[in-house]
Amino acid sequence: MASFFLESMDQTIVACALPSIASEFQSFSESNWVPTAYMLTVTAFLPIYGKVSDIAGRAATMVFAILVFVVGSALCGAARSMMWLIIARGLAGLGGGGIVALSSVIITDLIPIERRAKYLSLLSVSMVVSYIIGPSLGGVLTDKVSWRWAFYINIPIGIIAAAVIGFQLRTVPTQRLPGTWKTRLRRVDLLGTLLFVTTMVLLILALTWGGNQYHWRSAAVIAPLCFSAALAVVFIIVELRVASEPAIPIREFTRRNIALLLSAHFLAGIPMFTFIYYMPMYFIVARHATAANSGLYLLPILVGIGVVSLVVSWAVTRLGIRRRMIAVAMAGLALGAGLATLTKRETPMAQCVGILILPGISLGIMFPVVTVGVQMVARRRNLTAITTLVPFAITFAATIGLSVMGTILTNGFQSRIAAVLDSGQAHDVDIRGILDDPSSVWGPSVSEATRSAIIDAFVGALRTIFYVNVGVSLAGLACALGLKRFDPLGY
């Protein structure tokens, strides 16, 4: 639990330190690659850790992941250039993916399924707590000490966590493939792992470049998208017909509830990150809130996730999984996104903050149900790999969702600016700069007329992405309605 909290808090702390990092290295255009490099390696390697831990054991694999994360963080803190920092951040992500994946896997090993939801909900709570205190801690470290301590703080905590986990789990019986090290290594799906990681890297690079460094129609975006699609097809064939121990058990997706639960989880992740990432931008641009206050306004969604997940986990322990839980969650997300489409420049602050309550409740229902629901259906020998796909679905949703929503927001913002300002004024508006630093709208160099046009254009474009999220949530609701009844498993 502590290692999962460490990984979650790290991302929010680093986000606060990013402006200072970019300023010191005088590399503002490349600074976005710091979080991108981390998310790239987390997403690409997260699902692989399940099978690795089946071979090496949970304790050894978790300790390895934590130490890689610690080494990556130490190298980030010692960085002497932006490129050094980006590479080191990617290394930290390699360990971070293992921490995220194995946190739920170890709980699965240690806790019987009838009590598992309560412990899995604590992961949601730790994530929420990290999102609340992370920005404040990151701001204090950056302002009072140095941005380097945003990374160095991970070292002592990580070392302690690795020592405790290594000691506590070494005597605990956890799942591992039978046989000697040599026989277990022979069962590793090296080809499938390589294909999956390469596919993810190419896809994430294309989505990161599209609409930012390169136009969506450029070869730099289309080529990796095409290669990733081709490799995905090859990966599926290898997993189905070649691998004796597939890295990702594709055949499990023929089980309706697994396919629909993971799809609904992925689709729920898109509005989740849309609210968490873009509503603070609304508060800064439209309401002239500070960056710190804009984060505090997210408390309804964050607290909702934490509190409701605890309540729902209690209900799952006593009543089991119910299909209507997922349906209610997705319907709530659709309604929450629909209410967000009504947000205007002059919408009262209390109403804006109140809109975030419903998505928080919905996501709080979703999180403890999906993992246990997937585990109830999966074959025993694939349980570990399937469990790691639950956090992967959310991580992948963040990557896909923020990329697509960012493109829609940029295009909508640009077209609305062009419609209300003359060509000379519109050309002077730095749309990319505003999206990177929303507070620049309120800079002294921006005239009142231009500022008003920018705010109206931004809010209009923001409403568009929430319309899209209504459709995404309704697709998740369709997945929920397609679920079969769950076996109560005696509880």
RADA-V356376 format. One record per residue. N is the residue number from 1. PHI is phi in whole degrees, 0 to 359 (none if undefined). PSI is psi as a letter, one per 20 degrees, with the letter a starting at -180 (999 if undefined). OMEGA is omega in whole degrees, -180 to 180 (NA if undefined). Layout:
{{N/PHI/PSI/OMEGA} {N/PHI/PSI/OMEGA}}
This chain:
{{1/none/g/-179} {2/295/h/180} {3/292/h/177} {4/295/g/177} {5/299/g/180} {6/300/g/-178} {7/294/g/-180} {8/295/g/-178} {9/293/h/-179} {10/305/g/-176} {11/295/g/-179} {12/287/h/178} {13/295/g/-177} {14/295/h/179} {15/301/h/179} {16/289/h/-177} {17/277/i/-172} {18/301/g/178} {19/301/g/179} {20/293/h/178} {21/297/g/-179} {22/298/h/-180} {23/293/g/-178} {24/295/g/-178} {25/271/i/-179} {26/50/l/-176} {27/219/m/-176} {28/291/h/-177} {29/292/h/-178} {30/267/i/-174} {31/295/h/179} {32/295/i/180} {33/284/i/178} {34/295/g/175} {35/290/h/-179} {36/295/g/180} {37/298/h/179} {38/294/g/-178} {39/295/h/180} {40/298/g/-177} {41/285/h/175} {42/300/g/-177} {43/295/g/-176} {44/291/h/-172} {45/257/i/-175} {46/306/g/-176} {47/290/i/-176} {48/285/h/-174} {49/296/h/180} {50/300/g/180} {51/292/h/178} {52/300/g/-179} {53/290/h/174} {54/296/h/-178} {55/271/g/-174} {56/269/i/-176} {57/97/q/-175} {58/295/g/-175} {59/298/g/-178} {60/298/g/-178} {61/291/g/179} {62/293/g/178} {63/298/g/177} {64/301/g/-179} {65/299/g/-179} {66/296/g/-179} {67/293/h/175} {68/297/g/178} {69/298/g/-180} {70/294/g/179} {71/298/g/178} {72/300/g/179} {73/295/h/178} {74/297/g/178} {75/293/h/176} {76/297/g/-180} {77/296/h/-179} {78/267/j/-173} {79/301/p/178} {80/247/j/177} {81/204/r/-180} {82/294/h/179} {83/296/g/176} {84/302/g/-178} {85/296/g/-179} {86/297/g/-180} {87/295/g/179} {88/295/h/178} {89/293/h/175} {90/297/h/177} {91/296/g/177} {92/299/h/178} {93/296/h/176} {94/301/g/176} {95/283/h/-180} {96/299/h/178} {97/299/h/178} {98/292/h/179} {99/297/g/-180} {100/297/g/-176} {101/294/g/-171} {102/279/i/178} {103/300/g/179} {104/284/h/180} {105/295/g/-179} {106/294/g/175} {107/300/g/178} {108/299/h/179} {109/293/h/-169} {110/269/h/-172} {111/248/p/176} {112/300/q/-172} {113/298/h/-179} {114/290/i/178} {115/244/j/-170} {116/290/h/-176} {117/301/h/-179} {118/297/h/-178} {119/282/h/177} {120/294/h/179} {121/295/h/178} {122/294/h/174} {123/295/g/177} {124/296/g/-180} {125/295/g/-180} {126/295/h/176} {127/297/g/-179} {128/298/g/-180} {129/299/g/180} {130/295/h/178} {131/292/h/-179} {132/280/g/-175} {133/271/i/-177} {134/302/g/-180} {135/300/g/180} {136/295/g/179} {137/296/g/179} {138/297/g/178} {139/295/g/180} {140/295/g/-179} {141/298/g/-178} {142/291/g/-176} {143/282/h/-172} {144/265/h/-178} {145/240/e/179} {146/192/q/178} {147/299/h/-180} {148/297/h/180} {149/284/i/171} {150/296/h/177} {151/260/g/-178} {152/298/h/-179} {153/298/h/-180} {154/288/h/-172} {155/293/g/-179} {156/296/h/-180} {157/295/g/-180} {158/295/g/180} {159/296/g/178} {160/298/g/-180} {161/298/g/180} {162/297/g/-180} {163/295/g/-179} {164/295/g/-179} {165/295/g/180} {166/300/h/-179} {167/283/g/-174} {168/288/h/-174} {169/271/i/-175} {170/292/h/180} {171/256/j/-179} {172/268/p/179} {173/288/o/176} {174/235/r/-176} {175/295/p/173} {176/203/q/-180} {177/298/q/-180} {178/287/r/176} {179/103/r/179} {180/280/r/177} {181/304/g/-176} {182/296/g/-179} {183/291/h/178} {184/291/h/180} {185/296/h/180} {186/295/h/-178} {187/271/i/180} {188/292/p/179} {189/273/m/-177} {190/296/g/-179} {191/296/g/179} {192/297/g/179} {193/298/g/179} {194/298/g/180} {195/296/g/-178} {196/295/g/-179} {197/298/g/180} {198/296/g/178} {199/300/g/-179} {200/295/g/-179} {201/299/g/-180} {202/297/g/-180} {203/296/g/-178} {204/293/h/176} {205/299/g/180} {206/297/g/-179} {207/291/h/178} {208/287/g/-179} {209/288/h/-174} {210/300/p/179} {211/80/i/179} {212/246/e/178} {213/287/h/-175} {214/227/q/174} {215/290/q/-179} {216/299/h/-178} {217/269/j/-178} {218/283/q/180} {219/296/h/-179} {220/295/h/178} {221/260/g/-176} {222/294/g/-177} {223/300/g/178} {224/296/h/177} {225/296/g/180} {226/294/g/179} {227/296/g/-180} {228/294/h/178} {229/295/g/179} {230/296/g/180} {231/293/h/178} {232/297/g/178} {233/296/g/179} {234/298/g/179} {235/300/g/-179} {236/297/g/179} {237/297/g/180} {238/298/g/-178} {239/294/h/-178} {240/277/h/-168} {241/239/i/-173} {242/249/g/-172} {243/290/p/175} {244/281/h/175} {245/233/n/-174} {246/302/p/176} {247/297/h/175} {248/238/o/-176} {249/287/n/-176} {250/302/h/-177} {251/298/h/178} {252/295/h/-179} {253/285/i/173} {254/286/i/174} {255/278/o/-170} {256/306/g/-175} {257/294/h/177} {258/293/g/-179} {259/299/g/-176} {260/286/h/179} {261/295/g/180} {262/294/h/177} {263/294/g/179} {264/296/h/179} {265/297/g/177} {266/299/g/-178} {267/292/h/175} {268/290/h/-179} {269/294/h/-178} {270/294/g/175} {271/296/h/178} {272/303/g/-178} {273/286/h/175} {274/296/g/178} {275/297/g/-174} {276/293/h/-175} {277/271/g/-170} {278/263/h/178} {279/295/h/173} {280/301/h/177} {281/296/h/177} {282/298/g/-178} {283/298/h/-179} {284/286/g/-175} {285/286/g/-172} {286/275/h/-174} {287/245/j/178} {288/56/k/177} {289/281/q/173} {290/283/r/179} {291/299/h/-180} {292/294/g/-180} {293/292/h/180} {294/298/h/176} {295/290/h/179} {296/295/h/179} {297/293/i/177} {298/277/i/-177} {299/306/h/180} {300/302/g/-179} {301/287/h/-178} {302/289/g/179} {303/295/h/178} {304/300/g/179} {305/300/g/-176} {306/294/g/-175} {307/292/g/-177} {308/293/h/179} {309/298/h/176} {310/294/g/180} {311/296/g/-178} {312/293/h/178} {313/297/h/175} {314/297/g/180} {315/294/g/179} {316/296/h/180} {317/299/h/-176} {318/264/h/-174} {319/250/i/-174} {320/83/a/180} {321/280/p/176} {322/238/p/-179} {323/301/h/-176} {324/295/h/177} {325/299/g/179} {326/294/g/-179} {327/297/g/179} {328/297/g/-180} {329/298/g/-178} {330/292/h/177} {331/296/h/177} {332/296/h/177} {333/295/g/179} {334/297/g/179} {335/293/g/178} {336/298/g/177} {337/295/h/177} {338/297/g/177} {339/296/h/180} {340/294/h/178} {341/291/i/180} {342/274/i/-177} {343/294/p/177} {344/234/r/-179} {345/300/h/-175} {346/263/j/179} {347/301/p/-180} {348/304/q/-177} {349/301/h/-180} {350/298/h/179} {351/292/g/179} {352/299/g/179} {353/292/h/-180} {354/297/h/179} {355/301/h/-176} {356/283/i/-178} {357/293/g/-176} {358/297/g/175} {359/300/h/178} {360/297/g/178} {361/298/g/-177} {362/296/g/180} {363/292/h/176} {364/297/h/175} {365/290/h/-171} {366/291/g/-167} {367/299/g/-178} {368/288/i/-176} {369/280/g/-172} {370/295/g/-176} {371/300/g/-180} {372/295/h/179} {373/298/g/178} {374/295/g/-178} {375/292/h/179} {376/292/h/-174} {377/260/h/-173} {378/294/q/173} {379/293/q/-176} {380/304/g/-175} {381/289/i/179} {382/254/j/-173} {383/300/g/-178} {384/297/g/-178} {385/297/g/180} {386/292/h/179} {387/299/h/-180} {388/291/h/180} {389/287/i/179} {390/291/g/175} {391/294/h/177} {392/298/h/-179} {393/300/g/179} {394/290/g/179} {395/297/g/179} {396/294/h/177} {397/298/h/178} {398/298/g/-178} {399/295/g/-178} {400/291/g/-174} {401/298/g/-178} {402/293/h/177} {403/293/g/-179} {404/293/g/-179} {405/295/h/177} {406/297/g/178} {407/294/g/179} {408/297/g/-180} {409/296/g/-179} {410/298/g/-179} {411/296/g/179} {412/293/h/178} {413/299/g/-177} {414/297/g/-178} {415/293/h/180} {416/288/h/176} {417/299/g/-179} {418/296/h/-177} {419/282/h/-174} {420/254/i/179} {421/246/q/176} {422/290/r/-172} {423/301/h/-179} {424/292/g/179} {425/294/g/-180} {426/299/h/-179} {427/294/h/-178} {428/281/i/-179} {429/280/o/180} {430/272/n/-175} {431/297/g/-180} {432/297/h/179} {433/294/h/179} {434/294/g/180} {435/292/h/177} {436/284/h/-179} {437/224/n/-175} {438/302/h/-178} {439/293/i/-180} {440/295/i/177} {441/301/h/-176} {442/263/j/177} {443/290/q/-177} {444/293/h/-178} {445/280/i/-179} {446/267/p/-180} {447/291/q/-178} {448/297/g/-180} {449/295/g/179} {450/294/g/179} {451/300/g/-180} {452/298/g/179} {453/295/g/-180} {454/297/g/-178} {455/297/g/180} {456/297/g/-180} {457/293/g/-180} {458/295/g/-179} {459/296/h/177} {460/297/g/178} {461/294/h/179} {462/295/h/178} {463/298/h/180} {464/298/g/-178} {465/290/h/175} {466/285/h/171} {467/301/g/178} {468/299/h/-180} {469/290/h/172} {470/299/g/178} {471/297/g/179} {472/298/g/-179} {473/293/h/178} {474/293/h/174} {475/296/h/175} {476/296/h/176} {477/297/h/177} {478/299/h/176} {479/299/g/-179} {480/296/h/-179} {481/290/i/179} {482/273/i/-179} {483/292/q/173} {484/274/r/179} {485/296/p/-179} {486/276/q/173} {487/291/p/-177} {488/294/i/178} {489/54/k/174} {490/80/j/177} {491/221/999/NA}}
